[in-house]
Amino acid sequence: MNNHFNIFWKDTEVGRIENVISDMWYIDGKWVSNGSKLSENFENLIITFDPKIIFQNPAQGTRVVLKVSDKDLQTYALVLGLINKNLSLKLIVQNESIQWLIKNVKE
């Protein structure tokens, strides 16, 4: 697995997740902001998330797109939370699940 991903929120890059640790469809890693105002807004939102609540009700979360800078690949993910600069995400890979995510979970 790649050790970092660029994170896009509201169709704009807001930062990256580094030193990625993967466990099935879940990844954790260090959140690194790109310093933009949108990145600040993103961080201020996700720092309020309780991962247990988001896990039980994904529509309460926010969605992002993960990209590898040197490749055209992208993966959708649900943000579970940010605790002490540790970002937790659930990867969404099945087409039906991606469509549900886009329809029900706001950016």
Buried (B, 14 or more C-beta within 10 A) or exposed (E): EBEBBBBBBEEEBBBBBEEBEEEEBBBBBBBBBBEEEBBEEBBEBBEEBEBEEBBEEBEEBBBBBBBEEEEEEEBBBBBBBBBEEBBBBBBBEEEEBBEBBEEEBEE
